[in-house]
């Protein structure tokens, strides 16, 4: 019987380790719940009261938690619970879309640089250094300021455009390490095409560190989106996001602290869970621990 490839043994051993690790299971369950909330926000928002974040009553302005409204009301008298639930959709969508855009760019450029080498490696490495020379948030602020309408897609696209360099370097390093292994050299000797070698052998066995970094990057992007929105250059009304709620609530923290506490709590728990999930994946699939 053929012996499993090193990458297969690593994934199998790492999967067994993850099933016994509460720092992975707990965050994974919470993130799974948040994804369900993001997919069907109307159901969860309707668990208390009417569940419509755009139905407001000025007579309830800044009132605290009450029956049917566990998170209270904001300045316009809108239900904070409903806004936090619907904000989950925007924040997670930006995180996933931006990370996906960064991942595609990083995989394409990193693979070209790592597998081909030569002038392609030199050119992509210089391009990566140029993008790394721009501070991430500053570059996003400059671009977003020049965009007329800032939607979930445009904000995610800008964050994805400036978020790929670190990931691309990791892809390049992984590809360079895998391309010289015996099974890749054997595939070349057999005359297999470059596309098949890259997709079936190189990327399949060299992307685990990249996927772990991408998981952590989702949390980083969510924080970046909230920071940009707080500064007034991220999502703009009528969009609903945690960043917008935190920006509005910060001005009334002394008189209505619930306006900022609850969206901040959701943001913190989400980002912390994603980071813990990424760190658990990193520990489980670390080759040094699996030797």
C-alpha positions as CSV (number, residue, x, y, z in Angstrom):
1,X,0.0,0.0,0.0
2,X,1.3,3.4,-0.9
3,X,2.5,5.6,1.9
4,X,0.6,8.9,2.2
5,X,2.4,12.0,1.0
6,X,4.0,14.3,3.6
7,X,1.4,17.0,3.1
8,X,-1.4,14.4,3.6
9,X,0.1,13.1,6.8
10,X,0.5,16.7,8.0
11,X,-3.1,17.5,7.3
12,X,-4.3,14.3,8.9
13,X,-2.3,14.7,12.1
14,X,-3.2,18.4,12.3
15,X,-7.0,17.6,11.9
16,X,-6.8,15.1,14.8
17,X,-5.1,17.7,16.9
18,X,-7.7,20.4,16.1
19,X,-10.6,18.2,17.2
20,X,-9.2,18.0,20.7
21,X,-8.2,21.7,20.9
22,X,-10.8,24.0,22.7
23,X,-9.0,27.1,21.4
24,X,-10.1,25.9,17.9
25,X,-13.5,24.4,18.6
26,X,-14.8,27.3,20.6
27,X,-13.9,30.1,18.1
28,X,-15.0,27.9,15.2
29,X,-18.5,27.4,16.7
30,X,-18.8,31.2,17.4
31,X,-17.6,32.1,13.9
32,X,-20.0,29.5,12.4
33,X,-22.9,31.2,14.4
34,X,-21.8,34.6,13.1
35,X,-21.8,33.4,9.6
36,X,-25.4,32.1,10.0
37,X,-26.3,35.5,11.5
38,X,-24.8,37.2,8.5
39,X,-26.7,35.0,6.1
40,X,-30.1,35.4,7.7
41,X,-29.9,38.6,9.8
42,X,-33.7,39.2,9.6
43,X,-34.4,36.0,11.6
44,X,-32.0,36.9,14.4
45,X,-32.9,40.6,14.5
46,X,-36.6,39.6,14.8
47,X,-36.0,37.5,17.9
48,X,-36.6,40.7,19.9
49,X,-39.1,43.3,18.8
50,X,-39.8,44.2,15.1
51,X,-36.2,43.5,14.0
52,X,-36.0,46.3,11.4
53,X,-32.9,48.4,11.9
54,X,-34.4,51.3,9.8
55,X,-37.7,51.6,11.8
56,X,-36.9,54.4,14.3
57,X,-38.8,56.4,16.9
58,X,-37.3,59.7,18.1
59,X,-39.2,59.4,21.3
60,X,-37.0,56.4,22.2
61,X,-33.7,58.3,21.4
62,X,-30.8,57.0,23.5
63,X,-33.0,54.9,25.8
64,X,-31.2,52.0,27.4
65,X,-32.0,48.3,27.2
66,X,-35.7,47.3,27.8
67,X,-38.1,44.5,27.1
68,X,-38.0,43.7,23.4
69,X,-34.9,45.9,22.9
70,X,-32.0,44.2,24.8
71,X,-29.4,46.6,23.4
72,X,-31.5,49.8,23.7
73,X,-31.9,52.6,21.1
74,X,-29.5,54.9,19.3
75,X,-29.7,58.6,18.7
76,X,-32.4,58.3,16.1
77,X,-34.4,55.9,18.2
78,X,-33.4,52.9,16.1
79,X,-33.1,49.5,17.7
80,X,-29.4,48.8,18.5
81,X,-29.9,45.0,18.6
82,X,-31.2,45.0,15.0
83,X,-28.4,47.3,13.8
84,X,-25.7,45.1,15.4
85,X,-27.2,42.0,13.8
86,X,-27.4,43.6,10.4
87,X,-23.9,45.1,10.9
88,X,-22.6,41.5,11.2
89,X,-23.4,41.0,7.5
90,X,-21.4,44.0,6.3
91,X,-18.4,43.6,8.5
92,X,-18.0,39.9,7.7
93,X,-18.7,40.4,4.0
94,X,-15.9,43.0,3.8
95,X,-13.5,40.7,5.7
96,X,-14.2,37.7,3.4
97,X,-14.3,39.6,0.1
98,X,-11.1,41.6,0.8
99,X,-9.2,38.5,2.0
100,X,-10.4,36.6,-1.1
101,X,-9.2,39.4,-3.4
102,X,-5.8,39.5,-1.6
103,X,-5.6,35.7,-1.7
104,X,-6.2,35.5,-5.5
105,X,-3.6,38.2,-6.2
106,X,-1.1,36.7,-3.8
107,X,-1.4,33.2,-5.2
108,X,-1.1,34.3,-8.8
109,X,1.9,36.5,-8.3
110,X,3.6,34.4,-5.6
111,X,3.3,31.3,-7.7
112,X,4.7,33.0,-10.8
113,X,7.6,34.3,-8.7
114,X,8.3,31.1,-6.8
115,X,7.9,28.6,-9.6
116,X,9.5,30.4,-12.5
117,X,12.2,32.4,-10.8
118,X,14.4,34.6,-13.0
119,X,13.1,37.9,-14.2
120,X,9.5,37.1,-13.1
121,X,10.7,36.6,-9.6
122,X,12.7,39.9,-9.7
123,X,9.9,41.9,-11.1
124,X,7.2,40.6,-8.7
125,X,9.5,41.0,-5.8
126,X,10.1,44.7,-6.6
127,X,6.4,45.2,-7.1
128,X,5.7,43.6,-3.7
129,X,8.3,45.9,-2.1
130,X,6.6,49.0,-3.6
131,X,3.2,48.0,-2.1
132,X,4.8,47.2,1.2
133,X,6.3,50.7,1.2
134,X,2.8,52.2,1.5
135,X,1.3,52.1,5.0
136,X,-1.8,49.9,4.7
137,X,-4.4,52.2,6.3
138,X,-2.9,55.3,4.8
139,X,-3.0,53.9,1.3
140,X,-6.6,52.8,1.8
141,X,-7.6,56.3,3.1
142,X,-6.1,58.0,0.1
143,X,-7.9,55.7,-2.4
144,X,-11.2,55.7,-0.6
145,X,-11.2,59.5,-0.4
146,X,-11.2,59.6,-4.1
147,X,-14.1,57.2,-4.5
148,X,-17.6,58.7,-4.8
149,X,-19.7,55.9,-3.3
150,X,-18.2,53.7,-0.6
151,X,-20.0,50.4,-0.6
152,X,-19.2,47.0,0.9
153,X,-17.7,45.9,-2.5
154,X,-15.6,49.1,-3.0
155,X,-14.2,49.1,0.5
156,X,-13.4,45.4,0.3
157,X,-11.7,45.9,-3.1
158,X,-9.5,48.7,-1.8
159,X,-8.5,46.7,1.3
160,X,-7.8,43.6,-0.8
161,X,-5.7,45.6,-3.3
162,X,-3.3,46.7,-0.5
163,X,-3.5,43.5,1.6
164,X,-1.8,41.0,-0.7
165,X,2.0,41.7,-0.4
166,X,2.7,39.7,2.8
167,X,0.6,36.8,1.6
168,X,2.4,36.8,-1.8
169,X,5.8,36.6,-0.1
170,X,4.5,33.6,1.8
171,X,3.2,31.9,-1.3
172,X,6.5,32.5,-3.1
173,X,8.5,31.0,-0.2
174,X,6.1,27.9,0.0
175,X,6.3,27.4,-3.8
176,X,10.1,27.7,-3.9
177,X,10.3,25.1,-1.1
178,X,7.9,22.6,-2.8
179,X,9.0,22.9,-6.4
180,X,12.3,21.1,-5.7
181,X,10.8,18.1,-3.9
182,X,11.0,14.7,-5.4
183,X,7.3,14.3,-6.5
184,X,7.4,17.6,-8.3
185,X,10.6,16.6,-10.1
186,X,9.1,13.3,-10.9
187,X,6.0,15.0,-12.4
188,X,8.3,17.1,-14.6
189,X,10.2,14.1,-15.7
190,X,6.9,12.4,-16.7
191,X,6.3,15.4,-19.0
192,X,3.2,16.7,-17.2
193,X,2.2,20.3,-18.2
194,X,3.1,23.3,-16.0
195,X,-0.5,24.0,-15.2
196,X,-1.1,20.5,-13.9
197,X,2.1,20.4,-11.9
198,X,1.4,23.8,-10.3
199,X,-2.3,23.1,-9.4
200,X,-2.1,19.4,-8.5
201,X,1.3,19.2,-6.8
202,X,2.8,22.6,-5.9
203,X,-0.2,24.6,-4.7
204,X,-2.0,21.6,-3.2
205,X,1.0,20.9,-0.9
206,X,2.3,24.4,-0.3
207,X,-0.8,26.5,0.5
208,X,-1.4,25.4,4.1
209,X,0.6,28.3,5.6
210,X,-1.1,30.8,3.2
211,X,-4.6,29.6,4.2
212,X,-3.7,30.0,7.9
213,X,-2.5,33.6,7.2
214,X,-5.6,34.3,5.2
215,X,-7.8,33.2,8.2
216,X,-6.0,35.7,10.5
217,X,-6.2,38.4,7.8
218,X,-10.0,38.3,7.9
219,X,-9.9,39.6,11.4
220,X,-7.3,42.2,10.4
221,X,-9.5,43.4,7.6
222,X,-12.6,43.7,9.8
223,X,-10.7,45.9,12.2
224,X,-9.3,48.0,9.3
225,X,-12.8,48.5,7.9
226,X,-14.2,49.5,11.3
227,X,-11.2,51.9,11.7
228,X,-11.7,53.5,8.3
229,X,-15.4,53.8,8.9
230,X,-14.8,55.4,12.3
231,X,-12.5,57.9,10.6
232,X,-15.2,58.7,8.0
233,X,-13.6,57.2,5.0
234,X,-15.0,53.7,5.1
235,X,-18.6,52.6,4.7
236,X,-21.2,55.3,4.6
237,X,-24.9,55.4,5.3
238,X,-27.3,53.8,4.3
239,X,-24.9,50.9,4.9
240,X,-25.0,49.3,8.3
241,X,-21.8,48.2,10.0
242,X,-20.2,48.0,13.4
243,X,-17.8,50.8,12.5
244,X,-20.6,53.2,11.8
245,X,-22.3,52.3,15.1
246,X,-19.1,52.8,17.0
247,X,-18.5,56.1,15.3
248,X,-22.0,57.3,16.2
249,X,-21.9,55.9,19.7
250,X,-18.5,57.4,20.6
251,X,-20.0,60.9,20.7
252,X,-22.5,59.9,23.3
253,X,-20.5,57.5,25.5
254,X,-21.2,59.3,28.7
255,X,-25.0,59.7,28.2
256,X,-25.7,56.5,26.3
257,X,-22.8,54.0,26.7
258,X,-24.9,51.1,25.3
259,X,-24.7,52.7,21.8
260,X,-20.9,51.9,21.6
261,X,-20.6,49.0,24.1
262,X,-22.6,46.4,22.2
263,X,-21.2,46.9,18.7
264,X,-17.7,47.1,20.1
265,X,-18.4,43.8,22.0
266,X,-19.5,42.0,18.8
267,X,-16.5,43.4,16.9
268,X,-14.0,42.4,19.6
269,X,-15.4,38.8,20.0
270,X,-15.4,38.3,16.2
271,X,-11.9,39.5,15.7
272,X,-10.6,37.6,18.8
273,X,-12.3,34.4,17.6
274,X,-10.8,34.7,14.1
275,X,-7.3,35.3,15.5
276,X,-7.6,32.4,17.9
277,X,-8.8,30.2,15.1
278,X,-5.8,31.2,12.9
279,X,-3.4,30.6,15.8
280,X,-4.9,27.2,16.5
281,X,-4.5,26.3,12.8
282,X,-0.9,27.5,12.8
283,X,-0.1,25.4,15.9
284,X,-1.8,22.3,14.6
285,X,-0.2,22.3,11.2
286,X,3.3,23.5,12.3
287,X,5.7,20.9,10.7
288,X,8.1,21.2,13.7
289,X,5.4,20.0,16.1
290,X,4.3,17.2,13.8
291,X,7.8,15.7,13.4
